[in-house]
Amino acid sequence: MVRILITGSNGQVGSEIIEYLRKTTDCTILATDITQPREQVEGVQFEYMDVKERVLVESVFRKFKPEHVYHLAAILSATGEKDPVITHNVNTTGTMNILSACVTHGVQKAFIPSTIGVYGPEIQKENAPLENYSTPTTMYGITKATSEMLFKYYHARFDLDVRSVRYPGLISYKVEPTAGTTDFSVDMIKHAALGKKYICYLKSDTRLPMMYMPDAMINTIKMMYQEKVEKRIYNFMAYSISPGEIESIIKERIPDFHVEYVPDYRQAIADSWPASINIEDSVNDWGFDCTYDAKKTVDDMLDHYASSI
Ligand SMILES: NC(=O)c1ccc[n+]([C@@H]2O[C@H](COP(=O)([O-])OP(=O)(O)OC[C@H]3O[C@@H](n4cnc5c(N)ncnc54)[C@H](O)[C@@H]3O)[C@@H](O)[C@H]2O)c1
C-alpha cells in the first residue's frame, strides 16, 4: 500500500483526487489542509497542516512517512490579486517547504500542479507553447512560475521525481471553485440549472483553455503512474471556450436562460492568459486524451444539477 500525503485536500482538485486515488490505487491517504474536511472519507486520515509552517510540515512528514505527495495547497488567481503577500507565502514558501520535506523524508514521487496563469500577455494567444519562457503579470502567475522553477531545481539538484501539469480552468460540481478566474463556467451552468439569470464577470468573447474534472483526474493519474516522463511539466486542455459559447450551449437545453456581461478586475487576469495552449507533448509522450468536449461537459453538469437540486 502506497502512502500518499495530500496538501490543500479540501479544495476543488483535492477532494476529487482523493476519490480518484482511492478508486484506482492501493493506498493509505493522509489529507491535510487548514480547513476541516466537509465529510469523513473512509480510509482517509486528516491532519491540520499549514504549508507555510516549515516545522509543522516537517513533523507531519516525519510522522506519516509519505511515499507520494500531491501538493495542491495554493491561493488561486482572483484571491491572489487581493492579497499578494499571502499568495507569495502560500504558493512559493509553501512549495519550498514541501519540496524540502520531500527530499529530507525520501519521498519517491511528488505532484505539484501549475496553471495557464504562468503565461503572460506577451505569449502568443493561440496554441501557446509548453517550453517558452513565461512573463506572467498576476501574483498567482508569478508564484506559480516560480514554483515551476523551484521544482525543476529540486529535480536537477536532488533527483526528486517531481511532476507537474499546467491545468486550464477546471469545470466540476463536487466542490465549487471560489477563487479562480475561470469559475464563471461552473457558476453559469449552475445558475442556468437553478433557473436564474447569471451576471458574468468576463466579456462574452473571452476564450480560455478549459477541461472537465473527470478528464483532468484520469490524465493526472495516467501521467503520474508512467514509469518515466520526458518532461517535468505538461500542458492540459480539452477545449478553448468563451462565456458566450458556454451560454449558447446551455441555451440549446434552456432557451430562456439569460446572461448579462459585467466585466470586473478578473477581465485583466483573463486577458493576460492565452486562449489555447499546446498539448502535443502530453499526447505524444504518454497519451493525454479527453472524453468530454464542451457540449458533453455542459450536458453532464446540467444533468448532475437536475438530479441534485
Ligand atoms: N481549479 C482550477 O481550475 C485550477 C486551474 C489551474 C491550476 N490549479 C492548481 O491546482 C491546485 C489545486 O487547486 P484547487 O482548484 O483545488 O484550489 P482550491 O482553492 O479549491 O483549494 C486549495 C486548498 O488549499 C488550502 N490552503 C490554502 N492555504 C493553505 C495553506 N497555507 N496551507 C495548507 N492549505 C492551504 C485551501 O484551504 C483549499 O482547500 C493549485 O495548485 C492550483 O494552482 C487549479
The ligand as an SDF file (V2000), in Angstrom:
LIG
                    3D

 44 48  0  0  0  0  0  0  0  0999 V2000
   -9.1400   24.6030  -10.0940 N   0  0  0  0  0  0  0  0  0  0  0  0
   -8.5940   25.0480  -11.1980 C   0  0  0  0  0  0  0  0  0  0  0  0
   -9.2900   25.4230  -12.1670 O   0  0  0  0  0  0  0  0  0  0  0  0
   -7.0980   25.0790  -11.3340 C   0  0  0  0  0  0  0  0  0  0  0  0
   -6.5560   25.5430  -12.5380 C   0  0  0  0  0  0  0  0  0  0  0  0
   -5.1740   25.6130  -12.6650 C   0  0  0  0  0  0  0  0  0  0  0  0
   -4.3600   25.1690  -11.6360 C   0  0  0  0  0  0  0  0  0  0  0  0
   -4.9080   24.7200  -10.4720 N   0  0  0  0  0  0  0  0  0  0  0  0
   -3.9830   24.3190   -9.4020 C   0  0  0  0  0  0  0  0  0  0  0  0
   -4.4310   23.1290   -8.7700 O   0  0  0  0  0  0  0  0  0  0  0  0
   -4.1100   23.1810   -7.3820 C   0  0  0  0  0  0  0  0  0  0  0  0
   -5.3620   22.9480   -6.5680 C   0  0  0  0  0  0  0  0  0  0  0  0
   -6.2820   23.9850   -6.8700 O   0  0  0  0  0  0  0  0  0  0  0  0
   -7.8010   23.9480   -6.3660 P   0  0  0  0  0  0  0  0  0  0  0  0
   -8.6420   24.3470   -7.5070 O   0  0  0  0  0  0  0  0  0  0  0  0
   -8.0970   22.6920   -5.6610 O   0  0  0  0  0  0  0  0  0  0  0  0
   -7.7710   25.1650   -5.3380 O   0  0  0  0  0  0  0  0  0  0  0  0
   -8.7950   25.4580   -4.1500 P   0  0  0  0  0  0  0  0  0  0  0  0
   -8.7140   26.9110   -3.8560 O   0  0  0  0  0  0  0  0  0  0  0  0
  -10.1180   24.8550   -4.4390 O   0  0  0  0  0  0  0  0  0  0  0  0
   -8.1270   24.6180   -2.9580 O   0  0  0  0  0  0  0  0  0  0  0  0
   -6.9200   24.9910   -2.3640 C   0  0  0  0  0  0  0  0  0  0  0  0
   -6.8930   24.4090   -0.9720 C   0  0  0  0  0  0  0  0  0  0  0  0
   -5.6640   24.8700   -0.3540 O   0  0  0  0  0  0  0  0  0  0  0  0
   -5.9650   25.1600    1.0020 C   0  0  0  0  0  0  0  0  0  0  0  0
   -4.9740   26.1060    1.5210 N   0  0  0  0  0  0  0  0  0  0  0  0
   -4.9090   27.4430    1.3520 C   0  0  0  0  0  0  0  0  0  0  0  0
   -3.8750   27.9540    2.0450 N   0  0  0  0  0  0  0  0  0  0  0  0
   -3.2620   26.8940    2.6510 C   0  0  0  0  0  0  0  0  0  0  0  0
   -2.1410   26.7720    3.5000 C   0  0  0  0  0  0  0  0  0  0  0  0
   -1.4400   27.8520    3.9030 N   0  0  0  0  0  0  0  0  0  0  0  0
   -1.7770   25.5460    3.9250 N   0  0  0  0  0  0  0  0  0  0  0  0
   -2.4900   24.4410    3.5620 C   0  0  0  0  0  0  0  0  0  0  0  0
   -3.5870   24.5030    2.7750 N   0  0  0  0  0  0  0  0  0  0  0  0
   -3.9640   25.7210    2.3300 C   0  0  0  0  0  0  0  0  0  0  0  0
   -7.3740   25.7570    0.9920 C   0  0  0  0  0  0  0  0  0  0  0  0
   -7.9890   25.6520    2.2670 O   0  0  0  0  0  0  0  0  0  0  0  0
   -8.0570   24.8960   -0.0840 C   0  0  0  0  0  0  0  0  0  0  0  0
   -8.7410   23.7830    0.4770 O   0  0  0  0  0  0  0  0  0  0  0  0
   -3.4450   24.5430   -7.1390 C   0  0  0  0  0  0  0  0  0  0  0  0
   -2.0590   24.3880   -7.1800 O   0  0  0  0  0  0  0  0  0  0  0  0
   -3.9020   25.3660   -8.3230 C   0  0  0  0  0  0  0  0  0  0  0  0
   -2.9740   26.3800   -8.6230 O   0  0  0  0  0  0  0  0  0  0  0  0
   -6.2610   24.6580  -10.2910 C   0  0  0  0  0  0  0  0  0  0  0  0
  1  2  1  0
  2  3  2  0
  2  4  1  0
  4  5  1  0
  4 44  2  0
  5  6  2  0
  6  7  1  0
  7  8  2  0
  8  9  1  0
  8 44  1  0
  9 10  1  0
  9 42  1  0
 10 11  1  0
 11 12  1  0
 11 40  1  0
 12 13  1  0
 13 14  1  0
 14 15  2  0
 14 16  1  0
 14 17  1  0
 17 18  1  0
 18 19  2  0
 18 20  1  0
 18 21  1  0
 21 22  1  0
 22 23  1  0
 23 24  1  0
 23 38  1  0
 24 25  1  0
 25 26  1  0
 25 36  1  0
 26 27  1  0
 26 35  1  0
 27 28  2  0
 28 29  1  0
 29 30  1  0
 29 35  2  0
 30 31  1  0
 30 32  2  0
 32 33  1  0
 33 34  2  0
 34 35  1  0
 36 37  1  0
 36 38  1  0
 38 39  1  0
 40 41  1  0
 40 42  1  0
 42 43  1  0
M  CHG  2   8   1  16  -1
M  END
$$$$
